[in-house]
Amino acid sequence: MLTGGPPAWDLPVTVRDDSGRVTDARAATPREIAHLAANGTTGADEASGGNPRSILVHWFAGVCGLRGVVRVAADGWHVGINLTSEPACGDVGMPRGVVLTFADATDPGALTVDLDEMRISENDLQPGALAFLGGGNEWVGGTATSGDAVVVWRLDDEATWWFHSFGIGSVIDVAVPDRDHVYVTVTCEGHDACRSGLYRVDANGPFELLRPGRLFNIGFRGLDGVAIVGSNDTNPAQTALIMTTDGGTTWEPVPTQCPSRLFLVDAVSVGAKAIAELCVGGAGGGSQTKALLISDDAGRHWTVRSTTEREGGLPFTGTVSGFDLRPDGTGWLWGPRAPLYETEDGGQT
């Protein structure tokens, strides 16, 4: 992995070699690619220094196409460049490049170099959130190998997966209440072009930042939704719940009532003013205290629906990170160290 290119260009690039032919890789220097600024081509040339095994792979991209993956195919003769993009960027182009050193002398004219700024390989994404609407409408959020917060999706079972990058960071959660509305929470890592917060895209339009700040798990049912804000850790005072009834345009705080020594980890909208929240305790030995609470009046009053202390209730074994509960009483509970649990009675068992 190339952890940085020319510092002024902010060019972290991942180089992947599926052929076994590449022995070394580095970012090209400004001097090596300065002569390419005039023609804006994508291709391969001899690298400076006279080493017949070193090839300069170069491309021309907008100021936002700074990160991505350079992949040498298994045949060793095809190089694919997958770039991410960032919101609110201009179209001014600049030359980019990496120098690949092969195990044997290589003719740059024999290499095929393709630039693709609209696709991402499934191998380039570490998923962190999933959302399925049915009918082949699927959304996956996570972090790309470039370090970008990325959401990828496909509609109507089409073969192509499309993607959008928010900049350096991670996608925390994705909610798809219906075909025309998608909500994504993003946490950024200090990169100027990335803004943490809740985003919405309507009917394949652009992603709109609805609420900036640190938001974590979200749950929508139509236009009704809830979101966890603040520092999602073991201090309940630093985690809060907010609620919207207009698709995320306006929000109101919601009182929560996690039992003593438990903290809020996830919440979902079950319907108009109906909310379910999942509270957990510190994990130890692969187990965790858990409680599921229900409110039918936007958080004014809460009822404990299930706990790990009740027979047939929430499982004590395993650590969980999220759940979903539908108005018909069906729901699921999951986590990094727990199997997938299902309920058909509103979370009682």
VOBA-1610 file (N, C-alpha, C; in pm, whole numbers, padded with zeros to 5 digits, always signed):
BEGIN
Met+00084-00119+00000Met+00000+00000+00000Met+00088+00124+00000Leu+00058+00219-00087Leu+00128+00346-00086Leu+00054+00438+00009Thr+00113+00467+00122Thr+00044+00545+00224Thr+00043+00692+00194Gly+00121+00739+00099Gly+00115+00879+00064Gly+00188+00908-00065Gly+00133+00997-00146Gly+00201+01041-00264Gly+00269+01173-00234Pro+00289+01257-00335Pro+00344+01389-00309Pro+00258+01460-00205Pro+00316+01507-00094Pro+00235+01560+00016Pro+00138+01669-00025Ala+00180+01754-00118Ala+00093+01865-00157Ala-00030+01816-00232Trp-00023+01694-00282Trp-00134+01643-00361Trp-00227+01552-00282Asp-00189+01515-00161Asp-00273+01427-00078Asp-00313+01303-00157Leu-00216+01220-00193Leu-00238+01111-00288Leu-00212+00973-00227Pro-00292+00929-00130Pro-00277+00791-00084Pro-00340+00695-00186Val-00265+00598-00231Val-00312+00504-00333Val-00278+00362-00288Thr-00372+00271-00309Thr-00346+00130-00283Thr-00309+00060-00413Val-00196-00010-00413Val-00154-00086-00530Val-00176-00234-00502Arg-00251-00299-00587Arg-00278-00442-00572Arg-00221-00517-00691Asp-00151-00625-00663Asp-00090-00707-00768Asp-00151-00846-00764Asp-00234-00876-00862Asp-00295-01008-00872Asp-00211-01103-00957Ser-00098-01055-01012Ser-00019-01136-01104Ser+00104-01198-01040Gly+00154-01138-00932Gly+00279-01184-00873Gly+00402-01130-00944Arg+00383-01043-01043Arg+00495-00990-01120Arg+00555-00865-01057Val+00477-00793-00976Val+00522-00665-00922Val+00600-00689-00792Thr+00721-00637-00786Thr+00804-00654-00666Thr+00809-00530-00579Asp+00772-00414-00636Asp+00776-00291-00557Asp+00685-00188-00624Ala+00639-00093-00544Ala+00553+00013-00597Ala+00571+00137-00512Arg+00564+00252-00577Arg+00574+00380-00505Arg+00497+00486-00582Ala+00467+00596-00514Ala+00402+00708-00581Ala+00502+00780-00671Ala+00459+00821-00788Ala+00544+00897-00878Ala+00567+01036-00820Thr+00684+01090-00845Thr+00717+01225-00798Thr+00661+01329-00895Pro+00642+01453-00850Pro+00594+01557-00942Pro+00683+01572-01064Arg+00814+01557-01047Arg+00906+01571-01160Arg+00880+01461-01264Glu+00850+01339-01218Glu+00831+01226-01310Glu+00708+01241-01396Ile+00608+01311-01347Ile+00482+01321-01423Ile+00452+01462-01469Ala+00545+01556-01447Ala+00520+01695-01486Ala+00496+01708-01636His+00568+01628-01715His+00555+01640-01861His+00421+01589-01913Leu+00344+01521-01828Leu+00216+01466-01871Leu+00103+01566-01858Ala+00129+01681-01791Ala+00022+01776-01763Ala-00043+01830-01890Ala+00034+01837-01999Ala-00018+01899-02120Ala-00113+01808-02197Asn-00089+01675-02193Asn-00170+01588-02278Asn-00283+01516-02205Gly-00275+01502-02073Gly-00383+01442-01997Gly-00415+01300-02035Thr-00314+01219-02066Thr-00337+01083-02110Thr-00329+00983-01995Thr-00383+00865-02021Thr-00371+00751-01930Thr-00290+00644-02001Gly-00188+00590-01932Gly-00108+00488-01998Gly+00013+00448-01917Ala+00114+00395-01985Ala+00236+00348-01919Ala+00357+00393-02000Asp+00463+00435-01928Asp+00587+00481-01991Asp+00705+00426-01911Glu+00822+00439-01969Glu+00942+00403-01896Glu+00962+00499-01779Ala+00999+00445-01665Ala+01025+00529-01548Ala+01164+00589-01557Ser+01185+00698-01487Ser+01317+00760-01485Ser+01415+00669-01413Gly+01543+00682-01445Gly+01645+00602-01380Gly+01700+00492-01467Gly+01634+00461-01578Gly+01686+00363-01672Gly+01669+00218-01632Asn+01588+00187-01530Asn+01564+00049-01490Asn+01460-00012-01584Pro+01494-00115-01663Pro+01398-00171-01759Pro+01281-00244-01691Arg+01294-00264-01562Arg+01185-00333-01490Arg+01085-00235-01428Ser+01117-00105-01429Ser+01031-00004-01365Ser+00946+00067-01470Ile+00816+00072-01444Ile+00720+00131-01537Ile+00642+00241-01464Leu+00628+00356-01528Leu+00546+00465-01477Leu+00404+00448-01531Val+00310+00417-01443Val+00168+00410-01479Val+00106+00544-01442His+00044+00611-01537His-00004+00746-01513His-00147+00764-01563Trp-00213+00863-01507Trp-00348+00895-01546Trp-00371+01043-01518Phe-00481+01093-01569Phe-00517+01233-01553Phe-00655+01238-01490Ala-00668+01302-01375Ala-00796+01301-01303Ala-00822+01436-01242Gly-00949+01460-01207Gly-00986+01584-01142Gly-00924+01595-01004Val-00931+01712-00948Val-00868+01735-00818Val-00929+01647-00710Cys-01048+01594-00736Cys-01113+01508-00636Cys-01079+01361-00657Gly-01026+01324-00772Gly-00991+01185-00796Gly-00854+01152-00743Leu-00834+01173-00612Leu-00701+01161-00554Leu-00673+01023-00496Arg-00776+00951-00461Arg-00756+00823-00393Arg-00820+00711-00474Gly-00774+00592-00453Gly-00831+00480-00524Gly-00740+00360-00520Val-00760+00268-00615Val-00686+00143-00621Val-00628+00126-00761Val-00498+00097-00766Val-00430+00060-00891Val-00407-00091-00884Arg-00470-00164-00975Arg-00468-00310-00968Arg-00405-00370-01093Val-00303-00453-01072Val-00241-00527-01181Val-00315-00660-01192Ala-00374-00687-01308Ala-00456-00806-01326Ala-00371-00932-01320Ala-00438-01046-01310Ala-00370-01174-01295Ala-00280-01206-01415Asp-00315-01155-01532Asp-00231-01182-01649Asp-00103-01101-01650Gly-00093-01001-01561Gly+00028-00921-01551Gly+00044-00814-01656Trp-00054-00798-01744Trp-00039-00704-01854Trp-00151-00601-01859His-00245-00612-01768His-00354-00515-01764His-00353-00445-01629Val-00360-00312-01630Val-00363-00232-01508Val-00493-00154-01505Gly-00572-00177-01402Gly-00698-00104-01386Gly-00685-00001-01274Ile-00737+00117-01298Ile-00731+00225-01199Ile-00874+00260-01158Asn-00910+00234-01035Asn-01042+00268-00981Asn-01026+00385-00885Leu-01085+00498-00919Leu-01071+00617-00837Leu-01201+00647-00764Thr-01187+00703-00645Thr-01303+00754-00573Thr-01318+00901-00605Ser-01430+00957-00563Ser-01454+01099-00583Ser-01510+01157-00455Glu-01506+01288-00447Glu-01554+01357-00328Glu-01660+01458-00367Pro-01750+01493-00275Pro-01853+01590-00308Pro-01796+01731-00320Ala-01869+01816-00391Ala-01839+01959-00400Ala-01699+01987-00452Cys-01660+01917-00558Cys-01526+01938-00614Cys-01537+01986-00758Gly-01435+02054-00804Gly-01433+02103-00941Gly-01382+02000-01039Asp-01371+02043-01164Asp-01332+01952-01271Asp-01189+01974-01318Val-01111+02056-01249Val-00974+02081-01292Val-00893+01953-01279Gly-00824+01915-01387Gly-00750+01790-01386Gly-00603+01808-01355Met-00543+01701-01302Met-00400+01700-01272Met-00346+01561-01303Pro-00217+01551-01343Pro-00159+01420-01368Pro-00131+01345-01238Arg-00150+01215-01238Arg-00118+01128-01124Arg-00034+01012-01176Gly+00030+00940-01084Gly+00106+00826-01130Gly+00167+00744-01019Val+00198+00619-01050Val+00273+00531-00962Val+00381+00463-01046Val+00489+00427-00980Val+00596+00354-01046Val+00593+00210-00997Leu+00572+00117-01089Leu+00567-00025-01057Leu+00697-00090-01102Thr+00757-00168-01013Thr+00878-00242-01048Thr+00841-00389-01064Phe+00865-00444-01183Phe+00830-00581-01215Phe+00950-00673-01191Ala+00923-00801-01185Ala+01029-00900-01159Ala+01122-00915-01278Asp+01075-00879-01397Asp+01159-00889-01516Asp+01136-00766-01602Ala+01221-00749-01703Ala+01210-00635-01792Ala+01074-00635-01860Thr+01010-00518-01864Thr+00874-00509-01916Thr+00864-00392-02014Asp+00803-00418-02128Asp+00781-00315-02228Asp+00655-00238-02190Pro+00665-00107-02163Pro+00545-00032-02124Pro+00438-00033-02232Gly+00482-00046-02358Gly+00384-00049-02466Gly+00297-00174-02464Ala+00341-00278-02392Ala+00262-00401-02386Ala+00157-00398-02276Leu+00163-00295-02191Leu+00066-00284-02082Leu-00058-00209-02128Thr-00174-00257-02086Thr-00301-00188-02109Thr-00345-00123-01978Val-00370+00007-01981Val-00408+00081-01860Val-00546+00141-01882Asp-00639+00107-01794Asp-00777+00158-01803Asp-00810+00238-01678Leu-00873+00352-01697Leu-00916+00438-01587Leu-01067+00430-01574Asp-01115+00402-01453Asp-01258+00388-01427Asp-01291+00464-01300Glu-01361+00575-01312Glu-01394+00655-01195Glu-01536+00630-01145Met-01605+00533-01200Met-01745+00512-01162Met-01773+00375-01103Arg-01675+00291-01086Arg-01697+00157-01034Arg-01603+00130-00919Ile-01635+00033-00838Ile-01547-00013-00731Ile-01562-00163-00719Ser-01455-00233-00699Ser-01460-00378-00686Ser-01509-00417-00548Glu-01583-00529-00542Glu-01629-00576-00411Glu-01512-00610-00319Asn-01395-00637-00377Asn-01277-00667-00296Asn-01215-00543-00235Asp-01261-00424-00278Asp-01204-00299-00229Asp-01285-00239-00115Leu-01387-00309-00065Leu-01475-00254+00036Leu-01480-00343+00159Gln-01461-00281+00275Gln-01484-00350+00402Gln-01621-00307+00453Pro-01722-00394+00441Pro-01859-00351+00474Pro-01878-00328+00624Gly-01959-00229+00656Gly-01992-00201+00795Gly-02141-00191+00819Ala-02221-00176+00711Ala-02365-00164+00725Ala-02432-00217+00599Leu-02546-00282+00616Leu-02620-00340+00505Leu-02766-00296+00514Ala-02830-00279+00398Ala-02972-00247+00393Ala-03031-00311+00269Phe-03140-00387+00288Phe-03205-00457+00178Phe-03351-00415+00174Leu-03396-00370+00057Leu-03534-00328+00041Leu-03619-00435-00025Gly-03554-00533-00089Gly-03627-00633-00165Gly-03633-00595-00311Gly-03661-00693-00395Gly-03668-00667-00538Gly-03535-00635-00601Gly-03425-00682-00536Gly-03293-00658-00590Gly-03237-00522-00560Asn-03296-00450-00463Asn-03247-00318-00422Asn-03163-00335-00296Glu-03031-00320-00310Glu-02938-00351-00201Glu-02837-00239-00184Trp-02806-00207-00057Trp-02713-00100-00023Trp-02613-00152+00078Val-02486-00118+00057Val-02378-00158+00149Val-02294-00036+00179Gly-02269-00011+00307Gly-02183+00100+00347Gly-02061+00048+00419Gly-01950+00119+00409Gly-01829+00075+00476Gly-01712+00164+00443Thr-01593+00103+00441Thr-01470+00176+00415Thr-01396+00108+00301Ala-01355+00185+00202Ala-01279+00132+00089Ala-01133+00119+00128Thr-01058+00041+00051Thr-00915+00025+00078Thr-00840+00156+00067Ser-00899+00254-00001Ser-00838+00387-00011Ser-00856+00467+00116Gly-00938+00417+00210Gly-00966+00490+00332Gly-01091+00575+00324Asp-01164+00567+00212Asp-01284+00648+00195Asp-01405+00585+00262Ala-01493+00671+00313Ala-01627+00629+00352Ala-01709+00613+00225Val-01756+00492+00199Val-01818+00461+00069Val-01950+00390+00092Val-02048+00422+00010Val-02171+00345+00002Val-02186+00296-00141Val-02217+00167-00158Val-02236+00107-00290Val-02376+00050-00296Trp-02435+00047-00415Trp-02572-00001-00427Trp-02599-00053-00567Arg-02705-00132-00574Arg-02759-00171-00704Arg-02910-00173-00692Leu-02978-00154-00806Leu-03123-00144-00808Leu-03179-00248-00905Asp-03291-00307-00866Asp-03363-00401-00953Asp-03277-00517-01000Asp-03190-00566-00913Asp-03107-00683-00943Asp-03011-00661-01060Glu-02981-00535-01092Glu-02888-00512-01202Glu-02749-00558-01163Ala-02668-00593-01262Ala-02536-00649-01234Ala-02438-00544-01184Thr-02459-00419-01221Thr-02364-00313-01185Thr-02391-00262-01045Trp-02284-00249-00966Trp-02289-00184-00836Trp-02231-00045-00852Trp-02306+00057-00813Trp-02259+00195-00820Trp-02214+00240-00682Phe-02134+00346-00679Phe-02082+00387-00549Phe-02073+00539-00537His-02068+00582-00411His-02045+00723-00379His-01948+00731-00262Ser-01850+00819-00273Ser-01753+00840-00167Ser-01779+00973-00098Phe-01765+00972+00035Phe-01784+01093+00114Phe-01650+01154+00156Gly-01538+01089+00124Gly-01407+01133+00168Gly-01350+01035+00270Ile-01234+01068+00325Ile-01168+00979+00420Ile-01253+00963+00545Gly-01290+00838+00577Gly-01373+00812+00694Gly-01440+00677+00684Ser-01556+00663+00749Ser-01630+00537+00751Ser-01779+00564+00743Val-01851+00475+00672Val-01997+00476+00677Val-02039+00391+00797Ile-02115+00450+00888Ile-02155+00383+01011Ile-02283+00303+00993Asp-02383+00361+00925Asp-02511+00291+00912Asp-02580+00337+00784Val-02668+00250+00733Val-02748+00279+00614Val-02892+00237+00643Ala-02988+00323+00609Ala-03130+00291+00624Ala-03201+00320+00493Val-03284+00224+00448Val-03357+00239+00322Val-03504+00209+00350Pro-03582+00309+00395Pro-03722+00284+00427Pro-03809+00258+00306Asp-03773+00313+00191Asp-03848+00288+00069Asp-03755+00313-00050Arg-03805+00286-00167Arg-03721+00292-00287Arg-03668+00432-00314Asp-03739+00534-00273Asp-03703+00671-00309Asp-03624+00745-00203His-03595+00681-00088His-03524+00750+00019His-03418+00658+00079Val-03297+00709+00088Val-03186+00636+00149Val-03114+00731+00245Tyr-03083+00681+00366Tyr-03015+00761+00467Tyr-02883+00692+00504Val-02778+00774+00519Val-02644+00722+00548Val-02580+00810+00656Thr-02522+00747+00759Thr-02444+00822+00857Thr-02296+00798+00829Val-02219+00907+00835Val-02077+00906+00798Val-01996+00970+00909Thr-01884+00906+00945Thr-01787+00965+01036Thr-01658+00988+00960Cys-01610+01111+00959Cys-01491+01148+00882Cys-01368+01150+00971Glu-01252+01148+00907Glu-01124+01140+00978Glu-01041+01266+00960Gly-01105+01382+00963Gly-01032+01507+00960Gly-00998+01558+00821His-01042+01489+00715His-01014+01535+00579His-01111+01647+00543Asp-01059+01755+00488Asp-01140+01874+00464Asp-01261+01848+00376Ala-01249+01757+00280Ala-01357+01735+00184Ala-01464+01642+00238Cys-01444+01586+00357Cys-01540+01493+00416Cys-01607+01561+00535Arg-01739+01550+00545Arg-01813+01608+00656Arg-01895+01500+00725Ser-01873+01482+00853Ser-01948+01384+00930Ser-02094+01428+00941Gly-02184+01329+00943Gly-02324+01363+00962Gly-02418+01264+00897Leu-02544+01303+00890Leu-02649+01223+00828Leu-02677+01275+00688Tyr-02668+01186+00589Tyr-02694+01221+00450Tyr-02821+01151+00402Arg-02887+01216+00305Arg-03006+01156+00242Arg-02994+01172+00091Val-03034+01069+00019Val-03045+01078-00126Val-03187+01038-00162Asp-03254+01120-00243Asp-03393+01098-00281Asp-03401+01064-00429Ala-03457+00948-00458Ala-03484+00908-00597Ala-03362+00927-00687Asn-03247+00873-00642Asn-03123+00875-00719Asn-03067+01016-00740Gly-03109+01111-00659Gly-03052+01245-00668Gly-02921+01252-00592Pro-02862+01372-00580Pro-02736+01386-00509Pro-02753+01363-00360Phe-02644+01325-00293Phe-02646+01307-00148Phe-02649+01444-00081Glu-02745+01462+00009Glu-02764+01589+00079Glu-02731+01570+00227Leu-02647+01659+00280Leu-02614+01656+00422Leu-02730+01717+00500Leu-02804+01633+00572Leu-02920+01679+00648Leu-02881+01736+00783Arg-02790+01667+00851Arg-02751+01706+00987Arg-02604+01677+01007Pro-02520+01780+01018Pro-02378+01756+01044Pro-02355+01713+01188Gly-02239+01653+01212Gly-02204+01610+01347Gly-02183+01461+01355Arg-02159+01413+01477Arg-02133+01270+01499Arg-02264+01197+01522Leu-02308+01125+01419Leu-02426+01040+01429Leu-02384+00897+01406Phe-02457+00806+01468Phe-02419+00666+01459Phe-02534+00585+01401Asn-02589+00491+01473Asn-02694+00407+01417Asn-02821+00487+01394Ile-02890+00454+01284Ile-03014+00520+01247Ile-03118+00413+01216Gly-03245+00451+01227Gly-03354+00360+01193Gly-03473+00438+01141Phe-03516+00410+01018Phe-03628+00482+00958Phe-03741+00387+00924Arg-03863+00438+00938Arg-03983+00369+00892Arg-04065+00475+00819Gly-04052+00478+00686Gly-04112+00587+00612Gly-04039+00716+00643Leu-04115+00822+00676Leu-04055+00950+00712Leu-04020+00959+00859Asp-04063+00861+00938Asp-04032+00859+01080Asp-03896+00792+01101Gly-03809+00857+01180Gly-03677+00800+01201Gly-03618+00842+01333Val-03518+00767+01377Val-03443+00798+01498Val-03294+00784+01467Ala-03213+00853+01545Ala-03068+00847+01526Ala-03000+00865+01661Ile-02887+00797+01678Ile-02805+00812+01798Ile-02696+00914+01767Val-02680+01012+01854Val-02582+01118+01833Val-02487+01123+01952Gly-02372+01183+01930Gly-02273+01198+02036Gly-02164+01095+02027Ser-02092+01074+02136Ser-01986+00973+02144Ser-02047+00842+02190Asn-02057+00747+02099Asn-02123+00620+02129Asn-02028+00530+02207Asp-02018+00551+02338Asp-01930+00469+02420Asp-02005+00430+02547Thr-01933+00387+02649Thr-01996+00334+02769Thr-02043+00441+02866Asn-02034+00568+02831Asn-02083+00676+02915Asn-02218+00722+02861Pro-02331+00687+02926Pro-02463+00721+02872Pro-02483+00871+02855Ala-02412+00952+02936Ala-02428+01097+02926Ala-02376+01151+02795Gln-02294+01075+02726Gln-02236+01122+02601Gln-02308+01065+02479Thr-02419+00996+02499Thr-02497+00940+02389Thr-02641+00986+02403Ala-02700+01035+02294Ala-02837+01086+02299Ala-02915+01032+02180Leu-03048+01036+02192Leu-03137+00988+02087Leu-03219+01105+02036Ile-03229+01116+01904Ile-03311+01219+01842Ile-03411+01154+01748Met-03519+01226+01717Met-03629+01169+01639Met-03675+01269+01534Thr-03714+01219+01417Thr-03770+01301+01311Thr-03900+01240+01262Thr-03992+01325+01217Thr-04117+01277+01157Thr-04134+01329+01015Asp-04030+01398+00964Asp-04040+01455+00830Asp-03922+01414+00741Gly-03871+01293+00763Gly-03765+01242+00677Gly-03628+01298+00705Gly-03607+01354+00824Gly-03475+01400+00862Gly-03452+01549+00845Thr-03554+01624+00803Thr-03536+01768+00787Thr-03527+01837+00922Thr-03613+01800+01016Thr-03608+01855+01152Thr-03601+01741+01252Trp-03539+01769+01368Trp-03518+01667+01470Trp-03554+01720+01607Glu-03599+01629+01695Glu-03629+01662+01833Glu-03559+01560+01923Pro-03509+01604+02040Pro-03448+01508+02133Pro-03553+01414+02192Val-03510+01291+02220Val-03597+01190+02277Val-03537+01142+02409Pro-03614+01148+02519Pro-03562+01093+02645Pro-03543+00942+02634Thr-03432+00892+02685Thr-03408+00747+02685Thr-03410+00697+02828Gln-03425+00565+02843Gln-03438+00508+02978Gln-03368+00373+02986Cys-03240+00370+02950Cys-03165+00246+02963Cys-03153+00211+03112Pro-03163+00082+03145Pro-03144+00040+03284Pro-03006+00079+03337Ser-02991+00077+03466Ser-02865+00115+03530Ser-02748+00035+03475Arg-02639+00103+03445Arg-02513+00047+03397Arg-02522-00010+03256Leu-02629+00021+03185Leu-02640-00013+03043Leu-02640+00115+02962Phe-02593+00109+02838Phe-02589+00226+02752Phe-02656+00196+02618Leu-02703+00303+02555Leu-02776+00292+02430Leu-02682+00256+02316Val-02714+00149+02243Val-02630+00108+02130Val-02703+00117+01997Asp-02837+00106+01997Asp-02912+00114+01871Asp-03057+00148+01902Ala-03125+00207+01804Ala-03267+00241+01817Ala-03328+00239+01677Val-03457+00206+01671Val-03527+00203+01543Val-03664+00264+01559Ser-03716+00320+01451Ser-03853+00368+01448Ser-03944+00253+01409Val-04043+00227+01492Val-04137+00117+01465Val-04264+00169+01399Gly-04286+00298+01405Gly-04404+00361+01347Gly-04417+00501+01400Ala-04532+00565+01376Ala-04554+00701+01422Ala-04541+00708+01574Lys-04442+00780+01622Lys-04412+00800+01764Lys-04372+00673+01837Ala-04364+00561+01767Ala-04325+00434+01829Ala-04176+00409+01806Ile-04102+00386+01916Ile-03957+00370+01910Ile-03917+00248+01991Ala-03817+00176+01942Ala-03756+00066+02018Ala-03609+00099+02035Glu-03556+00077+02157Glu-03414+00103+02182Glu-03349-00021+02243Leu-03225-00043+02205Leu-03146-00155+02255Leu-03035-00101+02344Cys-03031-00149+02467Cys-02931-00106+02564Cys-02845-00226+02601Val-02716-00204+02617Val-02624-00314+02650Val-02527-00268+02758Gly-02467-00367+02824Gly-02364-00340+02923Gly-02228-00375+02868Gly-02126-00355+02950Gly-01992-00390+02908Gly-01978-00540+02883Ala-01903-00574+02779Ala-01887-00715+02743Ala-01774-00777+02823Gly-01794-00902+02859Gly-01690-00976+02930Gly-01703-01124+02902Gly-01594-01186+02861Gly-01597-01329+02833Gly-01689-01366+02719Gly-01711-01273+02625Gly-01796-01302+02512Gly-01944-01292+02541Ser-01981-01239+02659Ser-02121-01225+02697Ser-02150-01079+02730Gln-02281-01047+02739Gln-02319-00907+02754Gln-02463-00897+02805Thr-02485-00813+02905Thr-02620-00784+02952Thr-02691-00698+02849Lys-02819-00728+02822Lys-02892-00656+02718Lys-03034-00629+02764Ala-03094-00522+02710Ala-03234-00490+02739Ala-03296-00423+02618Leu-03420-00460+02586Leu-03496-00400+02477Leu-03613-00324+02536Leu-03625-00194+02507Leu-03731-00110+02559Leu-03814-00054+02445Ile-03945-00032+02472Ile-04039+00016+02373Ile-04109+00141+02426Ser-04126+00241+02338Ser-04205+00359+02371Ser-04306+00383+02260Asp-04431+00411+02297Asp-04535+00439+02199Asp-04569+00587+02191Asp-04496+00670+02268Asp-04527+00813+02272Asp-04402+00899+02259Ala-04316+00862+02164Ala-04196+00940+02132Ala-04102+00954+02250Gly-04095+00852+02335Gly-03997+00850+02443Gly-04044+00906+02576Arg-04168+00950+02587Arg-04218+01003+02716Arg-04228+00892+02819His-04268+00773+02774His-04279+00658+02864His-04217+00537+02794Trp-04145+00455+02872Trp-04078+00337+02817Trp-04123+00213+02893Thr-04132+00102+02819Thr-04165-00029+02877Thr-04055-00127+02840Val-04008-00201+02939Val-03907-00304+02911Val-03976-00422+02843Arg-03937-00450+02720Arg-03997-00559+02644Arg-03925-00691+02672Ser-03791-00686+02686Ser-03716-00809+02708Ser-03580-00775+02766Thr-03524-00866+02846Thr-03388-00852+02900Thr-03321-00988+02900Thr-03193-00988+02929Thr-03120-01115+02939Thr-03156-01188+03068Glu-03221-01120+03162Glu-03257-01182+03289Glu-03390-01256+03283Arg-03468-01232+03178Arg-03597-01299+03163Arg-03581-01429+03085Glu-03650-01532+03129Glu-03643-01661+03060Glu-03701-01646+02919Gly-03626-01691+02821Gly-03670-01680+02683Gly-03648-01542+02624Gly-03584-01452+02699Gly-03564-01316+02652Gly-03436-01302+02572Leu-03378-01185+02577Leu-03256-01159+02501Leu-03144-01252+02544Pro-03060-01297+02450Pro-02951-01389+02485Pro-02841-01317+02562Phe-02790-01380+02666Phe-02678-01323+02741Phe-02547-01347+02667Thr-02538-01461+02599Thr-02416-01495+02525Thr-02404-01408+02400Gly-02282-01362+02373Gly-02256-01284+02253Gly-02267-01135+02277Thr-02191-01057+02199Thr-02198-00912+02204Thr-02268-00863+02078Val-02361-00770+02093Val-02443-00725+01981Val-02417-00578+01954Ser-02447-00538+01831Ser-02424-00400+01790Ser-02545-00335+01724Gly-02647-00415+01690Gly-02761-00356+01624Gly-02880-00450+01620Phe-02996-00393+01585Phe-03118-00473+01573Phe-03216-00397+01483Asp-03321-00466+01442Asp-03432-00405+01369Asp-03560-00467+01419Leu-03664-00387+01426Leu-03794-00435+01471Leu-03901-00370+01385Arg-03986-00454+01326Arg-04089-00404+01236Arg-04222-00389+01307Pro-04314-00310+01250Pro-04445-00294+01313Pro-04522-00424+01331Asp-04497-00525+01247Asp-04569-00652+01260Asp-04509-00744+01366Gly-04405-00697+01437Gly-04346-00776+01545Gly-04227-00859+01506Thr-04196-00868+01377Thr-04077-00943+01337Thr-03953-00854+01355Gly-03840-00916+01384Gly-03719-00839+01405Gly-03596-00927+01410Trp-03481-00862+01410Trp-03354-00934+01410Trp-03255-00862+01503Leu-03163-00940+01558Leu-03060-00890+01648Leu-02927-00947+01601Trp-02822-00863+01594Trp-02695-00911+01540Trp-02579-00841+01609Gly-02458-00893+01584Gly-02338-00833+01640Gly-02214-00906+01595Pro-02095-00849+01625Pro-01969-00908+01578Pro-01937-01040+01645Arg-01991-01064+01765Arg-01963-01189+01837Arg-02093-01254+01880Ala-02188-01261+01788Ala-02317-01322+01816Ala-02378-01372+01686Pro-02453-01481+01692Pro-02526-01524+01572Pro-02642-01429+01545Leu-02708-01447+01434Leu-02826-01367+01401Leu-02946-01425+01474Tyr-03011-01342+01556Tyr-03131-01382+01629Tyr-03254-01324+01562Glu-03366-01396+01570Glu-03492-01351+01510Glu-03605-01354+01613Thr-03695-01258+01606Thr-03814-01256+01690Thr-03936-01239+01603Glu-04047-01295+01648Glu-04173-01281+01578Glu-04282-01225+01668Asp-04245-01190+01791Asp-04344-01137+01886Asp-04302-01001+01943Gly-04241-00920+01860Gly-04206-00786+01902Gly-04087-00778+01995Gly-04006-00883+02000Gly-03886-00881+02082Gly-03900-00943+02220Gln-04018-00998+02252Gln-04035-01063+02383Gln-03951-01189+02393Thr-03944-01265+02282Thr-03862-01386+02278Thr-03780-01387+02150
//
